[in-house]
Amino acid sequence: MSALKDRLRADLTASIKARDEVRSSTLRMVLTAVTNAEVAGKVAKELTDDDVLGVLTSESKKRREAAVAFEEGGRAEMAAKEKAEAAVIADYLPEPLSAEEISALVAAAIESTGAAELGMKGMGKVMGVVTPQVKGRADGGVVAAEVRKQLG
């Protein structure tokens, strides 16, 4: 079983005992998403830590996007709730990469793939190299924008 999933379950129990409503509801939601990912497809499977990290990353992104949508819609209380949930999920994600670190990874990938000569046609090659390196630590849109900037 995934160590990250075990940690989520243990923290859920602790947050319920501490009567921390936001944390316990968020962890329940995350564990439900993990379970749904396990039973998705034709055959149920046990998720690895990397798979659980992927679920956490997508749940975090959902919370950020929902917070922005609620703010634009004038629903500050709902936006605050989504931000609080995103903060709980962020506790389980690795430290995000800085813009400089992303830029350095992209530059190294461009050099190693020789994509500089291809221009924008080499974006797929570069993204294929960079994406596994930044998984769970950087938003794909930010990485793609940096690749476009360096190739363009």
Order of alpha helices (4+ residues) and beta strands (2+ residues): alpha-alpha-alpha-alpha-alpha-alpha-alpha
